[in-house]
Amino acid sequence: MSFYRNAVWFVKGLHEYTKSGYEAAAKHFVPADLDVNLSGRSFMITGANSGIGKATAQEIANRGGIVHLVCRNKGRADAAKDEIVVRSKNENVHVHIVDMSSAKQVWEFAQNFSQSNSLHVLINNAGCMVNQRELTEDGLEKNFATNTLGTYILTTALIPALRKVEDPRVVTVSSGGMLTQRLNMDDLQCEKGTFDGTMAYAQNKRQQVILTERWAAQHRDIHFSSMHPGWADTPAVQSSMSSFHAKMQSKLRTEAMGADTVVWLAVSPAAVKQPSGLFFQDRRAVPTHLPLSWSRATPQEEEKLLAALEEFHSYSNLVQ
């Protein structure tokens, strides 16, 4: 079944996820959707010093938004901030240094941030694809700790702040790669069999889509969405998937193309007319499962995922 999913997904990707796929979809975009003034609205973007996160931050700053860059590396974050400020002529860009793989750091940052800042839109963009199995200080597999648990804790901790504003939104940058995976609750930490970073990442991205659907059902006063940026030429793709990058480079989207739907979901009035909890690609809601792929989790499995994340979060607060 996984061979079938991978094959169908790759053919779909060649047609839809490439630069030409974006250009075909863009013919149906409404340019006025992004014609907005974001003055006074506050946006938090994780993993914002390069790639899709940085391109998103630039577009929001260009439209006058207050931008909070949440990054792990101070030097790269400061350089990104300086570039965004110069290009947008918007001084309202702020850097926060947080390691998204540290549950305790993420929680403490969110608590402190909420006390002194308002937040209208959270963009969960930070991601990691480590190709060797690596553990964090909490003893968790690093891809899972960053992509799933970090996203879960940050979003959960910021929901009270989002509830206080008008038109609050949460956008999570997932991946079409998740279509190849069915939620596997028997091996959240990728301890069984040979470790495969690409598969671990795709599992995490499936988990993010499930979380988005669950949050949308639980918190009806906030608009949640997840999205697939397509195959974009970013530093992360170059370093984590070098052979894929080498083969596909001429077909890959630009960072701005990858960021387009993130920006649309975060700022456009059109996006919130769509139901909360959907998965988007090129400004359209798309299915979260391939045809005949048997990749749907049961409600019980989804409940187990939420319970496991809550347990990891509680444990990390206790042990440190």
C-alpha positions as CSV (number, residue, x, y, z in Angstrom):
1,M,0.0,0.0,0.0
2,S,2.8,2.5,0.8
3,F,4.3,1.8,-2.7
4,Y,1.0,2.6,-4.3
5,R,0.6,5.8,-2.2
6,N,4.2,6.9,-3.1
7,A,3.7,6.3,-6.8
8,V,0.3,8.1,-7.0
9,W,1.7,11.0,-4.9
10,F,4.8,11.4,-7.1
11,V,2.8,11.5,-10.3
12,K,0.4,14.0,-8.7
13,G,3.4,16.1,-7.5
14,L,4.9,16.3,-11.0
15,H,1.6,17.7,-12.2
16,E,0.6,20.0,-9.3
17,Y,3.5,20.7,-6.9
18,T,6.0,22.1,-9.4
19,K,6.5,25.6,-10.7
20,S,4.3,24.9,-13.7
21,G,1.6,23.5,-11.3
22,Y,1.7,26.8,-9.4
23,E,1.6,28.9,-12.7
24,A,-1.5,26.9,-13.8
25,A,-3.3,27.4,-10.5
26,A,-2.3,31.1,-10.3
27,K,-4.4,31.8,-13.4
28,H,-7.5,31.4,-11.1
29,F,-6.2,33.5,-8.2
30,V,-8.0,36.8,-7.3
31,P,-5.2,39.4,-7.0
32,A,-7.4,41.6,-4.9
33,D,-7.4,38.9,-2.1
34,L,-4.0,40.1,-1.0
35,D,-4.7,43.8,-1.4
36,V,-5.0,44.4,2.3
37,N,-3.6,46.8,4.9
38,L,-2.3,44.8,7.9
39,S,-1.5,47.8,10.1
40,G,-2.2,47.0,13.7
41,R,-2.4,43.2,13.1
42,S,0.2,41.0,14.8
43,F,1.7,37.9,13.1
44,M,4.0,35.2,14.6
45,I,5.9,33.1,12.2
46,T,8.1,30.2,13.3
47,G,11.2,29.3,11.3
48,A,11.2,32.7,9.7
49,N,14.8,33.4,8.9
50,S,14.9,31.6,5.6
51,G,12.7,29.9,2.9
52,I,9.0,30.0,3.1
53,G,8.9,31.5,6.6
54,K,11.0,34.4,5.5
55,A,9.1,35.0,2.3
56,T,5.9,35.0,4.3
57,A,7.3,37.5,6.8
58,Q,8.4,39.8,4.0
59,E,4.9,39.8,2.4
60,I,3.2,40.5,5.7
61,A,5.7,43.3,6.6
62,N,5.2,44.8,3.1
63,R,1.5,45.2,4.0
64,G,2.2,46.9,7.3
65,G,1.7,44.0,9.7
66,I,3.5,43.6,13.1
67,V,5.8,40.7,12.5
68,H,7.3,38.4,15.2
69,L,10.1,36.1,13.8
70,V,10.5,33.0,16.0
71,C,13.9,31.5,15.1
72,R,16.6,29.2,16.6
73,N,19.7,31.0,15.4
74,K,20.1,34.7,16.5
75,G,22.6,35.7,13.8
76,R,20.5,34.4,10.9
77,A,17.3,35.8,12.5
78,D,18.8,39.3,12.9
79,A,20.0,39.2,9.3
80,A,16.6,38.2,8.1
81,K,14.9,40.9,10.2
82,D,17.3,43.6,8.7
83,E,16.5,42.5,5.2
84,I,12.8,42.4,5.8
85,V,12.8,45.9,7.4
86,V,14.9,47.4,4.5
87,R,12.7,45.9,1.8
88,S,9.3,46.7,3.5
89,K,10.3,50.0,5.2
90,N,8.4,48.6,8.1
91,E,10.3,48.8,11.4
92,N,7.7,46.7,13.3
93,V,9.7,43.4,12.9
94,H,10.8,41.6,16.1
95,V,13.1,38.6,16.7
96,H,12.5,35.9,19.4
97,I,15.0,33.1,19.9
98,V,13.3,29.8,20.6
99,D,14.3,26.2,19.9
100,M,11.1,24.6,18.7
101,S,12.3,21.1,19.7
102,S,12.4,22.1,23.4
103,A,8.9,21.7,24.9
104,K,9.8,23.7,27.9
105,Q,11.3,26.6,25.9
106,V,8.3,26.8,23.6
107,W,5.8,26.8,26.5
108,E,7.7,29.5,28.5
109,F,8.1,31.7,25.4
110,A,4.4,31.5,24.6
111,Q,3.4,32.3,28.2
112,N,5.8,35.3,28.3
113,F,4.8,36.5,24.9
114,S,1.1,36.5,25.7
115,Q,1.6,38.7,28.8
116,S,3.0,41.6,26.8
117,N,1.8,41.2,23.2
118,S,-1.4,40.7,21.3
119,L,-1.5,38.1,18.5
120,H,-3.9,37.9,15.6
121,V,-2.3,35.2,13.5
122,L,0.0,32.3,14.3
123,I,1.9,30.7,11.4
124,N,3.4,27.4,12.3
125,N,6.1,27.2,9.7
126,A,9.2,25.8,11.5
127,G,10.1,22.3,10.4
128,C,13.0,20.0,10.5
129,M,13.9,16.8,8.6
130,V,16.8,15.1,10.4
131,N,17.9,12.1,8.4
132,Q,19.6,10.3,11.3
133,R,17.7,9.4,14.4
134,E,18.6,12.1,16.9
135,L,17.1,12.7,20.4
136,T,16.4,16.1,22.1
137,E,17.3,16.9,25.7
138,D,13.8,15.6,26.6
139,G,14.7,12.2,25.0
140,L,12.3,12.7,22.1
141,E,13.0,12.0,18.4
142,K,14.0,15.4,17.0
143,N,11.7,15.6,13.9
144,F,8.7,14.7,16.1
145,A,9.7,17.1,18.9
146,T,10.0,20.1,16.5
147,N,7.3,19.4,13.9
148,T,4.5,17.9,16.0
149,L,5.1,18.5,19.7
150,G,6.6,22.1,19.3
151,T,3.6,23.0,17.0
152,Y,1.1,21.5,19.4
153,I,2.5,23.3,22.5
154,L,3.0,26.7,20.9
155,T,-0.6,26.6,19.4
156,T,-2.2,25.4,22.6
157,A,-0.4,28.0,24.7
158,L,-1.3,30.9,22.4
159,I,-5.1,30.0,22.0
160,P,-6.1,32.2,25.0
161,A,-4.2,35.2,23.4
162,L,-5.8,34.6,20.0
163,R,-9.3,34.5,21.6
164,K,-8.9,38.1,22.6
165,V,-8.6,39.6,19.1
166,E,-10.8,40.0,16.1
167,D,-10.4,37.6,13.2
168,P,-7.8,35.2,14.8
169,R,-6.2,32.6,12.6
170,V,-3.7,29.7,12.9
171,V,-2.0,28.5,9.7
172,T,0.2,25.4,9.8
173,V,2.6,24.7,7.0
174,S,2.3,21.0,6.4
175,S,3.4,19.1,3.3
176,G,1.8,17.0,0.5
177,G,4.2,14.3,1.6
178,M,1.8,13.5,4.4
179,L,-0.5,12.0,1.8
180,T,1.9,9.0,1.6
181,Q,1.4,8.3,5.4
182,R,-1.3,6.9,7.6
183,L,-1.1,8.0,11.2
184,N,1.1,5.4,13.1
185,M,0.3,5.5,16.8
186,D,2.5,2.4,17.4
187,D,5.7,4.2,16.7
188,L,5.5,8.0,17.3
189,Q,9.2,8.1,18.1
190,C,10.4,6.1,15.1
191,E,12.1,3.5,17.2
192,K,11.1,0.5,15.2
193,G,12.9,-0.8,12.1
194,T,15.3,1.4,10.0
195,F,15.0,5.1,10.6
196,D,13.9,7.1,7.6
197,G,13.9,10.9,8.0
198,T,11.7,11.5,5.0
199,M,9.0,9.1,6.3
200,A,9.3,10.5,9.9
201,Y,8.8,14.0,8.5
202,A,5.8,12.9,6.4
203,Q,4.3,11.3,9.6
204,N,4.7,14.6,11.5
205,K,3.0,16.4,8.6
206,R,0.1,14.0,8.8
207,Q,-0.1,14.6,12.5
208,Q,-0.2,18.4,11.9
209,V,-3.2,18.0,9.6
210,I,-5.0,15.9,12.2
211,L,-4.2,18.5,14.9
212,T,-5.6,21.3,12.6
213,E,-8.9,19.4,12.1
214,R,-9.2,18.7,15.9
215,W,-8.4,22.3,16.9
216,A,-11.0,23.6,14.4
217,A,-13.6,21.4,16.0
218,Q,-12.6,22.5,19.5
219,H,-12.1,26.2,19.0
220,R,-14.8,27.6,16.8
221,D,-13.9,31.2,17.4
222,I,-10.5,30.8,15.7
223,H,-9.9,30.0,12.0
224,F,-7.5,27.1,11.6
225,S,-6.0,25.8,8.3
226,S,-3.1,23.7,7.1
227,M,-1.5,23.8,3.7
228,H,1.0,22.3,1.3
229,P,3.4,24.8,-0.3
230,G,4.3,22.6,-3.2
231,W,7.9,21.6,-4.0
232,A,9.8,24.8,-3.4
233,D,13.6,25.5,-3.8
234,T,14.4,26.4,-0.1
235,P,17.6,25.9,2.0
236,A,15.8,23.2,3.9
237,V,15.0,21.2,0.8
238,Q,18.6,21.6,-0.4
239,S,20.1,20.3,2.8
240,S,17.6,17.6,3.8
241,M,16.7,16.3,0.4
242,S,19.8,16.9,-1.7
243,S,19.3,14.2,-4.3
244,F,15.6,15.2,-4.8
245,H,16.8,18.8,-5.1
246,A,19.5,18.0,-7.6
247,K,17.1,16.1,-9.8
248,M,14.1,18.5,-9.6
249,Q,15.8,21.9,-9.3
250,S,14.6,23.2,-12.6
251,K,11.0,22.3,-11.8
252,L,10.9,23.6,-8.2
253,R,8.8,26.6,-7.1
254,T,10.4,29.8,-5.8
255,E,10.2,30.6,-2.1
256,A,7.6,33.3,-2.8
257,M,5.4,30.7,-4.8
258,G,5.6,28.3,-1.8
259,A,4.6,31.1,0.6
260,D,1.7,32.4,-1.5
261,T,-1.0,30.2,0.1
262,V,0.4,30.8,3.6
263,V,0.1,34.5,3.1
264,W,-3.4,34.2,1.5
265,L,-4.6,32.1,4.5
266,A,-3.1,34.5,7.0
267,V,-4.3,37.8,5.6
268,S,-7.1,37.5,3.0
269,P,-10.8,38.0,3.8
270,A,-11.5,35.3,1.3
271,A,-9.7,32.6,3.3
272,V,-11.9,32.9,6.4
273,K,-15.0,32.4,4.2
274,Q,-13.8,28.8,3.9
275,P,-14.7,26.4,6.7
276,S,-12.1,26.1,9.5
277,G,-9.8,23.0,9.6
278,L,-9.2,22.4,5.9
279,F,-6.0,21.6,4.0
280,F,-5.0,24.0,1.2
281,Q,-2.9,23.9,-1.9
282,D,-2.6,27.0,-4.2
283,R,-5.5,28.8,-2.4
284,R,-7.9,25.9,-2.7
285,A,-9.0,23.4,-0.2
286,V,-7.9,19.9,-1.3
287,P,-8.5,16.3,0.0
288,T,-6.2,15.1,2.9
289,H,-6.1,11.5,1.5
290,L,-5.2,10.0,-1.9
291,P,-8.0,8.0,-3.6
292,L,-8.1,4.3,-2.4
293,S,-5.1,4.9,-0.1
294,W,-6.6,3.6,3.2
295,S,-4.8,6.3,5.1
296,R,-7.6,7.5,7.3
297,A,-7.0,7.2,11.1
298,T,-9.9,6.2,13.4
299,P,-11.2,8.8,15.9
300,Q,-9.7,6.6,18.6
301,E,-6.3,6.9,17.0
302,E,-6.6,10.6,16.7
303,E,-7.6,10.8,20.4
304,K,-4.6,8.8,21.3
305,L,-2.3,11.3,19.4
306,L,-3.8,14.2,21.4
307,A,-3.4,12.4,24.7
308,A,0.2,11.4,23.9
309,L,1.1,15.0,23.0
310,E,-0.5,16.3,26.2
311,E,1.5,13.7,28.2
312,F,4.8,14.6,26.6
313,H,4.1,18.3,27.3
314,S,3.2,17.6,31.0
315,Y,6.3,15.4,31.4
316,S,8.7,17.9,29.9
317,N,7.4,20.6,32.4
318,L,7.9,18.1,35.3
319,V,11.4,16.9,34.5
320,Q,13.0,20.3,34.0
